[in-house]
Structure formats: structure tokens, C-alpha cells
């Protein structure tokens, strides 16, 4: 599902914010998916396959590196979303902890006309 702002003088900037916010949620979901895949994969690797001694270290290394990359992307995107300037008032559009649908300073909504 994709939310797009269609009209109004702020539409291009608000669409940019929506793209950035979607990227933020994708980064969070990717990090959770990597974490869960590593957890489930590690348990299955030990329980079902009885792996040789040398396979466990590369598996852990790949999961940790992928998780670290996803974590850095998530933090970077979170900083960009929370510092994104409102096109109307120029102050931060999103609250520091939660990207919302309206500016908490001037009350500009993402579906503004």
C-alpha cells in the first residue's frame, strides 16, 4: 500500500517524506527478519542437521554482519525521518520517537490540499 499526496503546494516534499518513512519501516522489518532468521536458522541448524564443526562460525558471522548492516540502515533512516524539515514551517516534521502523519508544530497533514 502506497500513500501518495496528490495536490497542494507541499505535495512534492510530503511525497518525499512518505518515501523516507516507508524506507524507515522497511529497515525495521528487515532487521527483525534477519534477527528471526538467524535465531530460527541457528536452532534448526543445531537440531536438525547436526552440522560439522566448521559451519557454525560462518553462519553466525553472516547473520551478525547482515544484522549490523540492517541496524545501521535503520538508525540512519530513523535520524533522517525525525530530522526531516516541514515544508511549511521549516521545523522538524516528525516527533523524535515516532514518524507521524502531521507536523507537530504547524499541524500540516500529509494529506494537505
PARO-528725 format. One record per residue: residue number from 1; residue in three letters; x, y, z of N, C-alpha, C in turn. Coordinates in Angstrom, 2 decimals, decimal comma. Layout:
+-----+--------+---------+---------+---------+---------+---------+---------+---------+---------+---------+
| num | residu |     n.x |     n.y |     n.z |    ca.x |    ca.y |    ca.z |     c.x |     c.y |     c.z |
+-----+--------+---------+---------+---------+---------+---------+---------+---------+---------+---------+
| NUM |    ALA |       X |       Y |       Z |       X |       Y |       Z |       X |       Y |       Z |
...
+-----+--------+---------+---------+---------+---------+---------+---------+---------+---------+---------+
END
This chain:
+-----+--------+---------+---------+---------+---------+---------+---------+---------+---------+---------+
| num | residu |     n.x |     n.y |     n.z |    ca.x |    ca.y |    ca.z |     c.x |     c.y |     c.z |
+-----+--------+---------+---------+---------+---------+---------+---------+---------+---------+---------+
|   1 |    UNK |    0,83 |   -1,17 |    0,00 |    0,00 |    0,00 |    0,00 |    0,88 |    1,24 |    0,00 |
|   2 |    UNK |    0,57 |    2,15 |   -0,87 |    1,39 |    3,33 |   -1,02 |    0,52 |    4,57 |   -0,89 |
|   3 |    UNK |    0,87 |    5,43 |    0,06 |    0,15 |    6,67 |    0,25 |    0,86 |    7,75 |   -0,55 |
|   4 |    UNK |    0,13 |    8,44 |   -1,38 |    0,71 |    9,50 |   -2,20 |   -0,13 |   10,75 |   -2,04 |
|   5 |    UNK |    0,55 |   11,86 |   -1,85 |   -0,12 |   13,15 |   -1,75 |   -0,29 |   13,66 |   -3,18 |
|   6 |    UNK |   -1,51 |   14,00 |   -3,58 |   -1,79 |   14,34 |   -4,97 |   -1,82 |   15,82 |   -5,27 |
|   7 |    UNK |   -2,19 |   16,65 |   -4,33 |   -2,40 |   18,05 |   -4,65 |   -1,79 |   18,93 |   -3,59 |
|   8 |    UNK |   -1,73 |   20,20 |   -3,89 |   -1,27 |   21,17 |   -2,92 |    0,15 |   21,61 |   -3,18 |
|   9 |    UNK |    0,51 |   22,74 |   -2,61 |    1,84 |   23,28 |   -2,84 |    2,95 |   22,48 |   -2,15 |
|  10 |    UNK |    2,60 |   21,68 |   -1,17 |    3,60 |   20,92 |   -0,42 |    3,70 |   19,47 |   -0,87 |
|  11 |    UNK |    2,97 |   19,10 |   -1,91 |    2,89 |   17,70 |   -2,34 |    4,24 |   17,06 |   -2,64 |
|  12 |    UNK |    5,14 |   17,69 |   -3,40 |    6,41 |   17,01 |   -3,69 |    7,23 |   16,72 |   -2,44 |
|  13 |    UNK |    7,28 |   17,67 |   -1,52 |    8,05 |   17,46 |   -0,30 |    7,38 |   16,43 |    0,62 |
|  14 |    UNK |    6,07 |   16,44 |    0,67 |    5,37 |   15,46 |    1,50 |    5,50 |   14,05 |    0,92 |
|  15 |    UNK |    5,51 |   13,94 |   -0,41 |    5,76 |   12,63 |   -1,03 |    7,16 |   12,13 |   -0,71 |
|  16 |    UNK |    8,12 |   13,05 |   -0,67 |    9,48 |   12,69 |   -0,29 |    9,50 |   12,15 |    1,15 |
|  17 |    UNK |    8,78 |   12,81 |    2,03 |    8,69 |   12,36 |    3,42 |    8,05 |   10,97 |    3,50 |
|  18 |    UNK |    7,01 |   10,74 |    2,72 |    6,35 |    9,43 |    2,74 |    7,29 |    8,33 |    2,23 |
|  19 |    UNK |    8,07 |    8,62 |    1,21 |    9,05 |    7,63 |    0,73 |   10,07 |    7,32 |    1,82 |
|  20 |    UNK |   10,54 |    8,36 |    2,49 |   11,51 |    8,17 |    3,56 |   10,91 |    7,38 |    4,72 |
|  21 |    UNK |    9,67 |    7,65 |    5,05 |    9,01 |    6,93 |    6,14 |    8,80 |    5,46 |    5,78 |
|  22 |    UNK |    8,46 |    5,17 |    4,52 |    8,33 |    3,77 |    4,09 |    9,68 |    3,06 |    4,18 |
|  23 |    UNK |   10,74 |    3,75 |    3,81 |   12,08 |    3,17 |    3,91 |   12,41 |    2,86 |    5,37 |
|  24 |    UNK |   12,00 |    3,74 |    6,28 |   12,21 |    3,55 |    7,71 |   11,55 |    2,24 |    8,17 |
|  25 |    UNK |   10,29 |    2,04 |    7,79 |    9,60 |    0,82 |    8,21 |   10,18 |   -0,42 |    7,55 |
|  26 |    UNK |   10,62 |   -0,31 |    6,30 |   11,27 |   -1,45 |    5,64 |   12,56 |   -1,83 |    6,36 |
|  27 |    UNK |   13,33 |   -0,85 |    6,81 |   14,57 |   -1,13 |    7,53 |   14,27 |   -1,85 |    8,85 |
|  28 |    UNK |   13,25 |   -1,42 |    9,55 |   12,89 |   -2,08 |   10,81 |   12,47 |   -3,53 |   10,54 |
|  29 |    UNK |   11,62 |   -3,73 |    9,53 |   11,17 |   -5,09 |    9,22 |   12,31 |   -5,97 |    8,74 |
|  30 |    UNK |   13,26 |   -5,41 |    7,99 |   14,42 |   -6,18 |    7,54 |   15,27 |   -6,61 |    8,72 |
|  31 |    UNK |   15,50 |   -5,70 |    9,66 |   16,28 |   -6,05 |   10,84 |   15,60 |   -7,17 |   11,63 |
|  32 |    UNK |   14,30 |   -7,06 |   11,83 |   13,56 |   -8,10 |   12,57 |   13,62 |   -9,43 |   11,81 |
|  33 |    UNK |   13,49 |   -9,38 |   10,49 |   13,54 |  -10,61 |    9,69 |   14,92 |  -11,27 |    9,78 |
|  34 |    UNK |   15,98 |  -10,48 |    9,73 |   17,33 |  -11,04 |    9,85 |   17,53 |  -11,66 |   11,23 |
|  35 |    UNK |   17,08 |  -10,95 |   12,25 |   17,21 |  -11,47 |   13,61 |   16,46 |  -12,79 |   13,77 |
|  36 |    UNK |   15,22 |  -12,82 |   13,30 |   14,43 |  -14,05 |   13,43 |   14,99 |  -15,18 |   12,57 |
|  37 |    UNK |   15,46 |  -14,86 |   11,38 |   16,06 |  -15,88 |   10,52 |   17,31 |  -16,47 |   11,16 |
|  38 |    UNK |   18,11 |  -15,61 |   11,76 |   19,31 |  -16,11 |   12,44 |   18,97 |  -16,97 |   13,64 |
|  39 |    UNK |   17,97 |  -16,55 |   14,38 |   17,55 |  -17,31 |   15,55 |   16,98 |  -18,67 |   15,15 |
|  40 |    UNK |   16,04 |  -18,65 |   14,24 |   15,41 |  -19,91 |   13,79 |   16,41 |  -20,77 |   13,03 |
|  41 |    UNK |   17,20 |  -20,15 |   12,16 |   18,20 |  -20,90 |   11,41 |   19,23 |  -21,55 |   12,31 |
|  42 |    UNK |   19,65 |  -20,84 |   13,34 |   20,62 |  -21,41 |   14,28 |   20,07 |  -22,59 |   15,04 |
|  43 |    UNK |   18,84 |  -22,47 |   15,47 |   18,20 |  -23,57 |   16,20 |   18,02 |  -24,77 |   15,27 |
|  44 |    UNK |   17,54 |  -24,52 |   14,06 |   17,34 |  -25,62 |   13,11 |   18,67 |  -26,25 |   12,69 |
|  45 |    UNK |   19,68 |  -25,43 |   12,54 |   21,00 |  -25,94 |   12,16 |   21,52 |  -26,90 |   13,22 |
|  46 |    UNK |   21,34 |  -26,54 |   14,47 |   21,80 |  -27,41 |   15,56 |   20,91 |  -28,63 |   15,75 |
|  47 |    UNK |   19,59 |  -28,45 |   15,65 |   18,67 |  -29,53 |   15,98 |   18,48 |  -30,55 |   14,86 |
|  48 |    UNK |   18,37 |  -30,08 |   13,63 |   18,00 |  -31,00 |   12,55 |   19,18 |  -31,53 |   11,75 |
|  49 |    UNK |   20,17 |  -30,72 |   11,55 |   21,22 |  -31,10 |   10,62 |   22,41 |  -31,73 |   11,31 |
|  50 |    UNK |   22,65 |  -31,39 |   12,54 |   23,87 |  -31,79 |   13,25 |   25,08 |  -31,41 |   12,42 |
|  51 |    UNK |   25,33 |  -30,09 |   12,31 |   26,35 |  -29,59 |   11,39 |   27,77 |  -29,98 |   11,80 |
|  52 |    UNK |   28,66 |  -30,03 |   10,82 |   30,07 |  -30,23 |   11,17 |   30,58 |  -29,01 |   11,94 |
|  53 |    UNK |   31,70 |  -29,16 |   12,59 |   32,23 |  -28,12 |   13,46 |   32,44 |  -26,77 |   12,76 |
|  54 |    UNK |   32,87 |  -26,75 |   11,53 |   33,26 |  -25,51 |   10,88 |   32,12 |  -24,68 |   10,31 |
|  55 |    UNK |   30,90 |  -25,18 |   10,31 |   29,79 |  -24,46 |    9,65 |   29,15 |  -23,42 |   10,56 |
|  56 |    UNK |   29,23 |  -23,59 |   11,85 |   28,55 |  -22,70 |   12,78 |   29,14 |  -21,29 |   12,76 |
|  57 |    UNK |   30,45 |  -21,15 |   12,70 |   31,10 |  -19,83 |   12,73 |   30,74 |  -18,98 |   11,50 |
|  58 |    UNK |   30,81 |  -19,50 |   10,26 |   30,40 |  -18,67 |    9,13 |   28,93 |  -18,28 |    9,18 |
|  59 |    UNK |   28,08 |  -19,17 |    9,65 |   26,66 |  -18,84 |    9,76 |   26,46 |  -17,68 |   10,73 |
|  60 |    UNK |   27,07 |  -17,76 |   11,88 |   26,96 |  -16,68 |   12,87 |   27,54 |  -15,39 |   12,32 |
|  61 |    UNK |   28,65 |  -15,48 |   11,64 |   29,29 |  -14,28 |   11,07 |   28,39 |  -13,61 |   10,04 |
|  62 |    UNK |   27,78 |  -14,38 |    9,16 |   26,89 |  -13,82 |    8,15 |   25,67 |  -13,17 |    8,80 |
|  63 |    UNK |   25,08 |  -13,82 |    9,78 |   23,90 |  -13,26 |   10,44 |   24,27 |  -11,98 |   11,19 |
|  64 |    UNK |   25,39 |  -11,98 |   11,88 |   25,81 |  -10,79 |   12,63 |   26,13 |   -9,64 |   11,69 |
|  65 |    UNK |   26,82 |   -9,90 |   10,60 |   27,15 |   -8,83 |    9,64 |   25,89 |   -8,29 |    8,97 |
|  66 |    UNK |   24,98 |   -9,15 |    8,56 |   23,73 |   -8,70 |    7,95 |   22,91 |   -7,91 |    8,96 |
|  67 |    UNK |   22,87 |   -8,37 |   10,19 |   22,16 |   -7,64 |   11,24 |   22,77 |   -6,29 |   11,52 |
|  68 |    UNK |   24,09 |   -6,20 |   11,49 |   24,76 |   -4,92 |   11,73 |   24,47 |   -3,93 |   10,61 |
|  69 |    UNK |   24,49 |   -4,40 |    9,38 |   24,17 |   -3,53 |    8,25 |   22,72 |   -3,04 |    8,35 |
|  70 |    UNK |   21,81 |   -3,95 |    8,67 |   20,40 |   -3,56 |    8,81 |   20,22 |   -2,59 |    9,98 |
|  71 |    UNK |   20,95 |   -2,78 |   11,06 |   20,86 |   -1,90 |   12,22 |   21,34 |   -0,49 |   11,87 |
|  72 |    UNK |   22,47 |   -0,40 |   11,17 |   22,99 |    0,92 |   10,76 |   22,02 |    1,61 |    9,81 |
|  73 |    UNK |   21,46 |    0,86 |    8,86 |   20,48 |    1,44 |    7,93 |   19,25 |    1,92 |    8,69 |
|  74 |    UNK |   18,81 |    1,15 |    9,68 |   17,64 |    1,53 |   10,46 |   17,90 |    2,81 |   11,26 |
|  75 |    UNK |   19,05 |    2,91 |   11,89 |   19,39 |    4,11 |   12,67 |   19,53 |    5,32 |   11,75 |
|  76 |    UNK |   20,22 |    5,15 |   10,63 |   20,42 |    6,25 |    9,68 |   19,08 |    6,77 |    9,15 |
|  77 |    UNK |   18,21 |    5,86 |    8,77 |   16,90 |    6,26 |    8,26 |   16,06 |    6,90 |    9,35 |
|  78 |    UNK |   16,15 |    6,38 |   10,57 |   15,42 |    6,96 |   11,68 |   15,85 |    8,41 |   11,94 |
|  79 |    UNK |   17,13 |    8,66 |   11,87 |   17,63 |   10,03 |   12,06 |   17,13 |   10,93 |   10,93 |
|  80 |    UNK |   17,16 |   10,43 |    9,71 |   16,68 |   11,24 |    8,58 |   15,19 |   11,55 |    8,68 |
|  81 |    UNK |   14,39 |   10,57 |    9,11 |   12,95 |   10,80 |    9,24 |   12,67 |   11,82 |   10,33 |
|  82 |    UNK |   13,30 |   11,66 |   11,48 |   13,00 |   12,55 |   12,59 |   13,57 |   13,95 |   12,40 |
|  83 |    UNK |   14,54 |   14,12 |   11,53 |   15,10 |   15,45 |   11,27 |   14,59 |   16,08 |    9,97 |
|  84 |    UNK |   13,66 |   15,41 |    9,31 |   13,15 |   15,92 |    8,05 |   12,37 |   17,21 |    8,32 |
|  85 |    UNK |   12,67 |   18,31 |    7,59 |   12,01 |   19,59 |    7,86 |   10,61 |   19,67 |    7,23 |
|  86 |    UNK |    9,71 |   20,28 |    7,96 |    8,37 |   20,52 |    7,45 |    8,45 |   21,53 |    6,31 |
|  87 |    UNK |    7,76 |   21,27 |    5,19 |    7,81 |   22,22 |    4,08 |    7,12 |   23,55 |    4,39 |
|  88 |    UNK |    6,24 |   23,58 |    5,36 |    5,52 |   24,83 |    5,68 |    6,30 |   25,68 |    6,69 |
|  89 |    UNK |    6,66 |   25,10 |    7,84 |    7,27 |   25,91 |    8,90 |    8,78 |   25,74 |    9,00 |
|  90 |    UNK |    9,35 |   24,70 |    8,39 |   10,79 |   24,50 |    8,40 |   11,32 |   23,80 |    9,64 |
|  91 |    UNK |   10,48 |   23,51 |   10,60 |   10,91 |   22,79 |   11,79 |   10,72 |   21,30 |   11,57 |
|  92 |    UNK |   11,15 |   20,48 |   12,53 |   11,05 |   19,03 |   12,37 |    9,60 |   18,60 |   12,19 |
|  93 |    UNK |    9,36 |   17,80 |   11,14 |    8,01 |   17,34 |   10,85 |    7,58 |   16,24 |   11,81 |
|  94 |    UNK |    8,45 |   15,26 |   12,01 |    8,10 |   14,09 |   12,84 |    8,53 |   14,31 |   14,28 |
|  95 |    UNK |    7,86 |   13,62 |   15,16 |    8,29 |   13,62 |   16,56 |    9,57 |   12,81 |   16,66 |
|  96 |    UNK |   10,38 |   13,08 |   17,68 |   11,68 |   12,38 |   17,79 |   11,57 |   10,86 |   17,87 |
|  97 |    UNK |   10,52 |   10,32 |   18,43 |   10,43 |    8,87 |   18,59 |    9,51 |    8,19 |   17,59 |
|  98 |    UNK |    8,64 |    8,92 |   16,93 |    7,62 |    8,28 |   16,11 |    7,30 |    9,13 |   14,89 |
|  99 |    UNK |    7,52 |    8,62 |   13,67 |    7,15 |    9,40 |   12,48 |    5,63 |    9,43 |   12,30 |
| 100 |    UNK |    5,08 |   10,61 |   12,27 |    3,63 |   10,74 |   12,23 |    3,10 |   11,21 |   10,89 |
| 101 |    UNK |    1,82 |   11,54 |   10,88 |    1,13 |   11,98 |    9,67 |    0,95 |   13,48 |    9,59 |
| 102 |    UNK |    1,40 |   14,21 |   10,60 |    1,27 |   15,66 |   10,56 |    2,41 |   16,29 |   11,34 |
| 103 |    UNK |    2,72 |   17,52 |   10,96 |    3,75 |   18,29 |   11,66 |    3,23 |   18,62 |   13,05 |
| 104 |    UNK |    4,04 |   18,38 |   14,05 |    3,56 |   18,67 |   15,40 |    3,82 |   20,12 |   15,81 |
| 105 |    UNK |    4,31 |   20,94 |   14,87 |    4,48 |   22,38 |   15,13 |    3,38 |   23,21 |   14,47 |
| 106 |    UNK |    3,21 |   23,01 |   13,14 |    2,23 |   23,84 |   12,41 |    0,99 |   23,06 |   11,99 |
| 107 |    UNK |    0,94 |   21,77 |   12,32 |   -0,20 |   20,90 |   12,05 |   -0,45 |   20,63 |   10,57 |
| 108 |    UNK |    0,58 |   20,71 |    9,74 |    0,47 |   20,35 |    8,32 |    0,32 |   18,85 |    8,22 |
| 109 |    UNK |   -0,73 |   18,39 |    7,56 |   -1,00 |   16,97 |    7,40 |   -0,40 |   16,46 |    6,10 |
| 110 |    UNK |   -0,10 |   15,16 |    6,04 |    0,44 |   14,60 |    4,80 |   -0,59 |   14,56 |    3,69 |
| 111 |    UNK |   -1,85 |   14,68 |    4,04 |   -2,90 |   14,74 |    3,01 |   -3,41 |   16,16 |    2,83 |
| 112 |    UNK |   -2,54 |   17,14 |    3,05 |   -2,94 |   18,55 |    2,91 |   -3,21 |   18,88 |    1,44 |
| 113 |    UNK |   -4,18 |   19,74 |    1,22 |   -4,51 |   20,15 |   -0,15 |   -3,80 |   21,43 |   -0,52 |
+-----+--------+---------+---------+---------+---------+---------+---------+---------+---------+---------+
END
